[in-house]
Amino acid sequence: MKIPSSLSQFKNKTGLILITGTEEANFLVARDGVISSIFHFKLEKTKFSDREDSAQRGSIVFENGGKIEQLKKVGRQNFVKSFRDETKRLLTEQKVDHVYLFAPDSIKNELEEVLPNALKKKLAQTYIGNFCKESPLSILKKIKNERGF
């Protein structure tokens, strides 16, 4: 997609834009007036039944949240691992000058930690929020407003 002239054109530079939620990620590359999606992944949402974490002894039914919380934790770990693996792969395929991370506050620190060191050094800005449903152009507008391009 061509970048409008009112936004940063990334002339002779490559910007890697990492947009994540807690179960979904979009990776975009902007360079020389063009922005394109290079990778997208979404983990399957964990479905819980009403009886997910209940036990019964005789006629007494009791519940605790341990099993559900453990499943959520494993799902989050899988997401962070997938993010780490894909950013490592992209590092070998793309020459990157600037990195922009868009992530919810609840997972931002974990994602910053697992970024390869070469990308950590090029991290220009981190934006807090879930921007997965926004268009690439609205993402570029946020970068323009913050960076003053």
Backbone bond lengths (Angstrom), bond angles and torsions (degrees), N, CA, C in turn:
res aa  C-N    CA-C-N  psi(-1)  N-CA   C-N-CA  omega(-1)  CA-C   N-CA-C  phi
1 M - - - 1.443 - - 1.534 107.61 -
2 K 1.299 115.19 134.01 1.458 121.29 179.44 1.533 109.72 -74.93
3 I 1.315 115.97 138.05 1.460 121.84 -179.87 1.530 108.47 -88.30
4 P 1.339 117.79 127.58 1.474 119.77 177.19 1.530 111.30 -58.21
5 S 1.308 116.13 149.69 1.470 120.68 -175.61 1.531 112.87 -65.40
6 S 1.321 118.17 -18.46 1.463 120.59 179.43 1.541 112.29 -75.48
7 L 1.333 116.95 -13.10 1.462 121.57 179.96 1.525 110.06 -106.33
8 S 1.317 115.63 166.93 1.459 120.55 179.18 1.518 110.36 -59.12
9 Q 1.335 117.24 131.65 1.454 122.67 -176.43 1.533 112.99 -92.54
10 F 1.327 117.33 -10.66 1.468 121.80 -177.82 1.528 110.65 52.52
11 K 1.328 116.44 47.84 1.465 121.81 178.48 1.528 109.87 -67.25
12 N 1.304 115.19 126.98 1.471 123.60 179.58 1.524 112.88 55.87
13 K 1.305 116.73 20.20 1.469 122.91 177.27 1.528 107.97 -134.27
14 T 1.318 115.81 157.13 1.456 121.39 176.45 1.517 108.37 -123.24
15 G 1.323 115.83 124.54 1.456 121.42 176.72 1.514 110.34 -108.04
16 L 1.310 116.64 124.78 1.461 122.10 175.05 1.519 107.19 -97.25
17 I 1.314 116.71 121.20 1.463 121.87 -177.26 1.524 107.67 -112.48
18 L 1.321 116.23 115.48 1.460 123.06 -177.91 1.527 107.97 -105.79
19 I 1.320 116.48 112.34 1.466 122.08 -178.13 1.519 107.68 -112.37
20 T 1.340 116.90 119.40 1.462 119.31 -177.27 1.515 111.73 -131.37
21 G 1.307 113.62 155.42 1.452 122.97 166.38 1.524 104.91 -111.60
22 T 1.313 117.04 -144.99 1.460 119.01 174.80 1.526 111.28 -101.25
23 E 1.334 117.22 -10.43 1.462 120.88 178.59 1.524 112.61 -138.56
24 E 1.333 117.69 7.58 1.452 121.33 -175.09 1.526 109.51 -145.19
25 A 1.341 116.47 146.18 1.465 120.36 178.49 1.527 110.46 -145.23
26 N 1.334 115.88 139.88 1.458 123.78 174.18 1.522 107.17 -121.47
27 F 1.319 116.85 132.57 1.451 121.68 177.18 1.520 107.62 -114.62
28 L 1.330 116.55 124.05 1.460 122.52 -179.04 1.523 109.47 -120.32
29 V 1.334 115.43 151.40 1.458 120.99 174.21 1.517 107.78 -125.00
30 A 1.335 115.51 130.62 1.465 121.42 176.60 1.528 107.65 -117.04
31 R 1.338 114.66 128.20 1.461 119.02 178.62 1.524 109.25 -160.42
32 D 1.315 116.07 137.54 1.466 123.48 174.90 1.529 113.43 48.67
33 G 1.319 116.77 48.51 1.461 121.85 174.29 1.516 115.57 79.36
34 V 1.330 117.83 10.57 1.469 121.87 -179.14 1.524 109.14 -131.60
35 I 1.325 115.53 137.24 1.467 120.58 173.92 1.523 107.69 -120.25
36 S 1.328 116.01 134.74 1.456 119.20 -178.70 1.524 110.35 -141.87
37 S 1.305 114.06 149.51 1.457 120.96 177.30 1.526 107.36 -83.89
38 I 1.329 116.47 128.81 1.456 118.36 -178.75 1.528 112.86 -112.06
39 F 1.329 116.51 -18.14 1.458 118.35 179.03 1.524 109.43 -162.24
40 H 1.323 115.73 145.92 1.463 122.72 176.57 1.522 107.37 -145.24
41 F 1.318 117.02 135.75 1.455 119.41 170.36 1.518 110.16 -143.43
42 K 1.318 113.39 151.37 1.458 120.42 -179.61 1.518 107.36 -141.86
43 L 1.315 115.73 126.12 1.461 119.76 176.43 1.514 109.15 -79.03
44 E 1.300 114.95 147.57 1.454 119.38 178.01 1.520 109.00 -68.82
45 K 1.326 115.17 132.18 1.460 120.47 -178.30 1.531 109.96 -67.98
46 T 1.318 116.21 135.43 1.457 121.64 178.73 1.521 109.32 -73.88
47 K 1.314 115.24 128.63 1.463 120.02 179.56 1.526 108.28 -102.90
48 F 1.320 114.63 134.12 1.454 120.80 179.94 1.533 109.36 -114.24
49 S 1.319 115.42 137.22 1.460 118.94 175.48 1.533 108.24 -93.77
50 D 1.316 115.90 170.81 1.465 120.07 178.84 1.525 111.78 -65.10
51 R 1.308 116.91 -28.55 1.463 121.45 -176.81 1.531 112.56 -102.98
52 E 1.296 116.92 20.60 1.459 122.00 -176.06 1.520 112.39 -54.89
53 D 1.286 116.71 -41.47 1.454 119.59 -171.44 1.521 111.41 -131.37
54 S 1.305 116.14 47.69 1.456 118.19 179.41 1.527 109.40 -120.83
55 A 1.287 115.28 154.35 1.455 121.70 177.59 1.523 107.53 -135.28
56 Q 1.303 115.14 158.94 1.459 118.41 -177.79 1.520 109.09 -137.70
57 R 1.312 114.18 135.78 1.453 120.95 174.20 1.522 106.78 -129.30
58 G 1.300 116.02 108.72 1.463 119.54 -175.17 1.517 108.95 65.84
59 S 1.324 116.36 -127.34 1.459 120.10 179.63 1.528 112.27 -96.95
60 I 1.323 117.19 3.77 1.462 120.95 -178.66 1.538 109.19 -96.99
61 V 1.342 116.51 125.95 1.457 122.10 177.38 1.520 107.88 -108.58
62 F 1.318 116.37 130.75 1.455 119.32 177.53 1.527 109.05 -133.79
63 E 1.319 114.56 155.49 1.462 120.79 -176.36 1.522 110.24 -136.11
64 N 1.330 114.39 154.92 1.458 119.91 167.23 1.527 107.11 -146.28
65 G 1.311 117.66 163.08 1.457 121.19 -173.71 1.513 114.27 -94.11
66 G 1.298 117.91 8.54 1.453 121.27 -174.41 1.514 114.58 -60.40
67 K 1.317 117.93 -45.41 1.463 121.13 -177.59 1.518 112.00 -65.69
68 I 1.314 116.73 -42.77 1.465 121.19 -179.69 1.517 110.00 -64.57
69 E 1.317 117.26 -44.96 1.460 120.93 179.60 1.527 111.03 -62.80
70 Q 1.321 117.00 -38.47 1.461 120.88 178.63 1.532 110.75 -64.39
71 L 1.329 117.43 -41.11 1.463 121.00 178.13 1.532 111.42 -64.53
72 K 1.339 116.62 -39.67 1.460 120.17 177.49 1.524 110.88 -64.27
73 K 1.323 116.45 -40.63 1.463 121.47 -179.76 1.527 110.67 -64.25
74 V 1.315 117.26 -42.48 1.463 121.41 178.57 1.530 110.33 -64.72
75 G 1.332 117.78 -40.76 1.455 121.48 177.11 1.515 111.99 -61.33
76 R 1.309 116.61 -42.03 1.475 121.04 178.85 1.526 110.50 -65.42
77 Q 1.343 116.83 -42.15 1.460 120.79 178.54 1.533 110.46 -62.26
78 N 1.322 117.26 -40.11 1.461 121.14 178.15 1.520 111.13 -63.96
79 F 1.327 117.20 -40.04 1.458 121.14 178.99 1.530 110.51 -64.19
80 V 1.318 116.92 -47.40 1.469 121.23 -179.19 1.528 110.24 -63.07
81 K 1.327 117.15 -39.35 1.468 121.18 178.54 1.531 110.31 -64.79
82 S 1.320 117.63 -43.88 1.466 121.05 178.23 1.524 110.65 -62.52
83 F 1.325 116.95 -41.94 1.468 121.92 177.60 1.528 110.20 -59.91
84 R 1.319 116.31 -47.20 1.473 121.12 179.96 1.532 110.99 -60.34
85 D 1.324 116.76 -47.48 1.458 120.85 -178.18 1.526 111.93 -62.09
86 E 1.319 116.81 -41.67 1.470 119.85 -178.44 1.523 112.18 -71.37
87 T 1.328 117.70 -36.48 1.464 118.60 177.86 1.528 110.51 -68.15
88 K 1.317 117.40 -35.08 1.469 120.13 175.79 1.528 110.37 -64.13
89 R 1.320 116.29 -42.85 1.463 120.46 179.55 1.526 110.44 -63.95
90 L 1.329 117.03 -43.68 1.460 121.05 179.72 1.525 112.09 -63.42
91 L 1.302 116.48 -33.44 1.457 120.86 -179.99 1.529 110.98 -61.69
92 T 1.317 116.61 -34.62 1.470 119.89 178.58 1.528 112.03 -77.76
93 E 1.333 117.26 -25.17 1.461 121.18 -176.10 1.529 113.85 -94.03
94 Q 1.317 118.52 -26.87 1.466 122.13 -173.34 1.522 110.88 -122.44
95 K 1.320 115.37 141.17 1.465 120.47 170.06 1.529 105.59 -90.52
96 V 1.321 117.10 119.44 1.464 121.96 -173.32 1.529 109.90 -117.26
97 D 1.351 115.40 134.69 1.466 120.59 177.00 1.532 111.92 -101.02
98 H 1.339 117.10 -37.11 1.468 122.14 -178.40 1.525 109.05 -137.13
99 V 1.332 115.38 144.67 1.466 121.29 177.37 1.521 108.03 -122.41
100 Y 1.323 116.10 134.50 1.460 123.00 176.73 1.523 107.30 -123.14
101 L 1.327 116.71 124.98 1.457 121.81 -178.53 1.522 109.24 -110.98
102 F 1.321 115.80 125.39 1.465 123.37 174.92 1.522 106.23 -114.18
103 A 1.341 117.55 113.15 1.468 120.46 -175.07 1.522 110.93 -151.47
104 P 1.351 116.34 151.42 1.467 119.59 174.02 1.530 110.21 -64.59
105 D 1.315 115.82 149.63 1.458 121.81 -178.39 1.527 111.68 -58.09
106 S 1.325 117.00 -32.65 1.467 120.76 -175.31 1.529 113.05 -67.71
107 I 1.330 118.21 -20.54 1.466 120.25 -175.93 1.535 112.67 -125.62
108 K 1.318 116.70 -4.52 1.466 122.22 -174.92 1.520 112.68 -54.59
109 N 1.324 117.91 -48.77 1.467 121.12 -176.68 1.527 112.08 -62.89
110 E 1.334 116.88 -39.97 1.459 119.86 179.02 1.523 111.11 -64.17
111 L 1.337 116.76 -40.55 1.459 120.38 -179.61 1.524 111.36 -68.51
112 E 1.321 117.11 -39.39 1.465 119.91 177.22 1.526 111.08 -63.22
113 E 1.334 116.94 -37.22 1.459 121.37 -179.96 1.520 112.38 -65.01
114 V 1.338 117.96 -38.93 1.463 120.18 -174.95 1.526 113.46 -87.94
115 L 1.330 117.42 -3.40 1.473 118.99 174.52 1.524 108.90 -61.29
116 P 1.330 117.78 138.76 1.469 119.08 174.61 1.532 109.98 -58.65
117 N 1.311 116.94 148.62 1.469 121.60 -176.04 1.522 112.42 -56.30
118 A 1.328 117.48 -37.11 1.462 120.32 179.65 1.525 111.08 -62.19
119 L 1.329 117.45 -34.52 1.468 120.71 178.47 1.527 111.35 -81.94
120 K 1.331 117.62 -32.18 1.476 120.41 177.31 1.524 110.46 -59.13
121 K 1.318 115.90 -39.62 1.461 120.42 -179.30 1.522 111.74 -66.84
122 K 1.323 116.71 -25.46 1.459 121.03 -177.34 1.528 112.55 -100.43
123 L 1.331 117.44 6.12 1.460 121.65 -179.95 1.526 109.19 -67.40
124 A 1.321 115.96 108.12 1.465 121.48 -176.17 1.521 111.47 -83.13
125 Q 1.335 116.51 -40.00 1.467 119.74 -175.12 1.517 109.66 -159.27
126 T 1.328 116.22 147.22 1.459 122.74 173.05 1.526 107.47 -118.96
127 Y 1.316 116.23 131.31 1.463 122.78 179.93 1.521 107.84 -113.72
128 I 1.322 116.41 130.91 1.458 121.10 -176.50 1.520 109.95 -95.41
129 G 1.333 115.90 128.13 1.456 123.04 178.02 1.518 109.77 144.54
130 N 1.317 115.79 169.68 1.457 120.85 177.50 1.526 107.61 -99.64
131 F 1.324 116.69 105.80 1.456 123.02 -175.19 1.528 112.22 -109.80
132 C 1.331 118.18 16.54 1.465 121.69 -174.83 1.527 113.14 -60.86
133 K 1.301 118.15 -31.50 1.467 121.05 -176.64 1.530 113.10 -88.70
134 E 1.328 117.70 -4.54 1.468 120.40 -177.84 1.519 111.14 -83.05
135 S 1.324 114.90 152.76 1.465 120.75 -179.74 1.528 110.04 -75.34
136 P 1.330 116.88 157.96 1.473 119.67 177.50 1.525 113.03 -57.91
137 L 1.331 117.51 -35.15 1.464 119.52 -179.29 1.527 111.98 -68.82
138 S 1.331 117.95 -37.45 1.472 119.05 177.23 1.533 110.43 -68.62
139 I 1.310 117.54 -31.05 1.464 121.33 174.94 1.531 109.65 -65.92
140 L 1.339 116.82 -43.83 1.467 120.44 178.48 1.527 111.38 -63.64
141 K 1.339 117.44 -33.98 1.469 120.20 176.88 1.525 110.89 -63.90
142 K 1.333 117.11 -38.31 1.467 120.35 178.19 1.532 110.23 -64.69
143 I 1.337 116.07 -40.65 1.460 119.90 178.69 1.527 109.56 -64.94
144 K 1.317 116.94 -42.05 1.473 121.04 -179.58 1.521 110.54 -61.45
145 N 1.338 116.45 -45.40 1.472 120.61 -177.35 1.531 111.25 -64.56
146 E 1.309 117.96 -37.80 1.460 121.33 -178.44 1.518 111.85 -77.50
147 R 1.322 116.21 -43.22 1.464 120.99 -172.36 1.520 112.77 -86.88
148 G 1.336 117.06 -16.74 1.452 120.03 -179.87 1.515 113.74 73.80
149 F 1.321 116.84 26.98 1.475 120.83 178.22 1.510 110.05 -67.09
